[in-house]
Amino acid sequence: MKQGRLQRAKTLLTTEQSVKSIALNLGMTPSAFSSAFKRQTGETPDEFRIRQRQGLCDIPRHGVVEVRDRGSNENVPACARM
């Protein structure tokens, strides 16, 4: 997936459109879209969408356990604090 298409996909994933609808909008099958998205971002479209909704997209991927294991919240971005 080219950069422009990836950016469009990320934008569309912030809407209420289904992943299937987004894939078709981009001229891909849902399976091909999900595979290409994960290959380029390291996460599925649904994982991206969940992280986006939680406000965690602007920070590196921090799993809940990883953030918890850091102990103090001082070095964890505010949007990732628990």
Number of C-alpha atoms within 10 A of each C-alpha: 16 8 9 9 13 17 12 13 20 17 11 19 19 13 10 10 11 13 20 15 15 23 19 13 13 17 12 16 16 17 12 13 23 18 16 19 20 16 12 13 11 13 17 17 21 14 12 20 20 15 15 15 11 11 12 18 16 11 12 9 14 13 10 11 8 10 18 15 10 11 10 10 14 9 10 16 13 11 12 20 14 9
